[in-house]
Amino acid sequence: MFRLHTATINFDFPEKKRCIIFDSVKPDLTSTDRANTTLVNGKELSANIQAKDVVALRAAVNTLLQMVSASDKTIDATAKKEV
């Protein structure tokens, strides 16, 4: 039996932005035999990542952070054009 490595990440966004990011990132999260990411939209956007090894954990964290960052930047760029 192996011990899972875990990471929990909480993002503090305003409600509207949090919902948009959740809706854009959630469908693209995938589980593999080495790592699983769960995204929850509550009072804050939170992610729980479990992985069989540190390399898989790092890859899953990096992927999640890149997706959230891209969504955040897209929302900001779109908002600037609307003004």
C-alpha beads as a LAMMPS data file, in Angstrom:
LAMMPS data file: protein, C-alpha beads

83 atoms
82 bonds

1 atom types
1 bond types

-500.0 500.0 xlo xhi
-500.0 500.0 ylo yhi
-500.0 500.0 zlo zhi

Masses

1 110.0

Atoms # bond

1 1 1 0.000 0.000 0.000
2 1 1 1.208 3.494 -0.770
3 1 1 0.757 6.765 1.043
4 1 1 -0.860 9.565 -0.933
5 1 1 0.764 12.952 -1.206
6 1 1 -1.777 15.757 -0.966
7 1 1 -2.041 19.467 -1.614
8 1 1 -4.922 21.795 -0.896
9 1 1 -5.065 25.141 -2.671
10 1 1 -7.573 27.897 -1.909
11 1 1 -8.224 30.792 -4.263
12 1 1 -9.929 33.952 -3.037
13 1 1 -11.813 35.558 -5.948
14 1 1 -14.954 37.684 -6.009
15 1 1 -18.031 35.478 -6.444
16 1 1 -18.687 36.241 -10.128
17 1 1 -15.062 35.647 -11.129
18 1 1 -14.863 32.517 -8.942
19 1 1 -17.887 30.996 -10.702
20 1 1 -16.513 31.760 -14.167
21 1 1 -13.119 30.266 -13.323
22 1 1 -14.734 27.183 -11.800
23 1 1 -16.913 26.658 -14.895
24 1 1 -13.959 27.051 -17.246
25 1 1 -11.422 24.937 -15.344
26 1 1 -13.591 22.102 -13.955
27 1 1 -14.293 20.332 -17.295
28 1 1 -10.578 20.197 -18.142
29 1 1 -9.446 18.509 -14.930
30 1 1 -8.560 14.892 -15.518
31 1 1 -7.710 12.043 -13.217
32 1 1 -4.825 9.757 -13.986
33 1 1 -3.615 6.590 -12.347
34 1 1 -1.062 8.755 -10.487
35 1 1 -3.042 11.877 -9.504
36 1 1 -6.555 13.142 -8.918
37 1 1 -7.693 16.766 -8.601
38 1 1 -11.014 17.819 -7.116
39 1 1 -12.206 21.412 -7.582
40 1 1 -14.917 22.845 -5.313
41 1 1 -16.709 26.184 -5.661
42 1 1 -17.849 27.293 -2.220
43 1 1 -17.111 30.490 -0.314
44 1 1 -13.766 30.252 -2.051
45 1 1 -12.492 28.188 -4.933
46 1 1 -10.563 25.253 -3.536
47 1 1 -8.715 22.330 -5.006
48 1 1 -7.648 19.109 -3.362
49 1 1 -4.952 17.159 -5.178
50 1 1 -3.939 13.620 -4.256
51 1 1 -1.047 11.882 -5.949
52 1 1 0.896 8.664 -5.606
53 1 1 4.247 10.454 -5.803
54 1 1 5.710 13.934 -5.489
55 1 1 6.376 14.273 -9.220
56 1 1 2.719 13.628 -10.045
57 1 1 1.654 16.023 -7.286
58 1 1 3.887 18.763 -8.670
59 1 1 2.599 18.223 -12.202
60 1 1 -1.039 18.356 -11.071
61 1 1 -0.469 21.517 -9.001
62 1 1 1.357 23.246 -11.875
63 1 1 -1.367 22.323 -14.348
64 1 1 -4.124 23.583 -12.070
65 1 1 -2.318 26.851 -11.354
66 1 1 -1.741 27.461 -15.074
67 1 1 -5.406 26.852 -15.894
68 1 1 -6.638 29.147 -13.110
69 1 1 -4.138 31.832 -14.098
70 1 1 -5.166 31.669 -17.763
71 1 1 -8.848 31.954 -16.843
72 1 1 -8.165 34.872 -14.507
73 1 1 -6.143 36.736 -17.150
74 1 1 -8.818 36.114 -19.787
75 1 1 -11.539 37.493 -17.524
76 1 1 -9.439 40.591 -16.777
77 1 1 -8.631 41.170 -20.455
78 1 1 -12.286 40.762 -21.449
79 1 1 -13.406 43.166 -18.717
80 1 1 -10.947 45.829 -19.944
81 1 1 -12.348 45.586 -23.491
82 1 1 -15.922 45.979 -22.225
83 1 1 -15.157 49.238 -20.443

Bonds

1 1 1 2
2 1 2 3
3 1 3 4
4 1 4 5
5 1 5 6
6 1 6 7
7 1 7 8
8 1 8 9
9 1 9 10
10 1 10 11
11 1 11 12
12 1 12 13
13 1 13 14
14 1 14 15
15 1 15 16
16 1 16 17
17 1 17 18
18 1 18 19
19 1 19 20
20 1 20 21
21 1 21 22
22 1 22 23
23 1 23 24
24 1 24 25
25 1 25 26
26 1 26 27
27 1 27 28
28 1 28 29
29 1 29 30
30 1 30 31
31 1 31 32
32 1 32 33
33 1 33 34
34 1 34 35
35 1 35 36
36 1 36 37
37 1 37 38
38 1 38 39
39 1 39 40
40 1 40 41
41 1 41 42
42 1 42 43
43 1 43 44
44 1 44 45
45 1 45 46
46 1 46 47
47 1 47 48
48 1 48 49
49 1 49 50
50 1 50 51
51 1 51 52
52 1 52 53
53 1 53 54
54 1 54 55
55 1 55 56
56 1 56 57
57 1 57 58
58 1 58 59
59 1 59 60
60 1 60 61
61 1 61 62
62 1 62 63
63 1 63 64
64 1 64 65
65 1 65 66
66 1 66 67
67 1 67 68
68 1 68 69
69 1 69 70
70 1 70 71
71 1 71 72
72 1 72 73
73 1 73 74
74 1 74 75
75 1 75 76
76 1 76 77
77 1 77 78
78 1 78 79
79 1 79 80
80 1 80 81
81 1 81 82
82 1 82 83
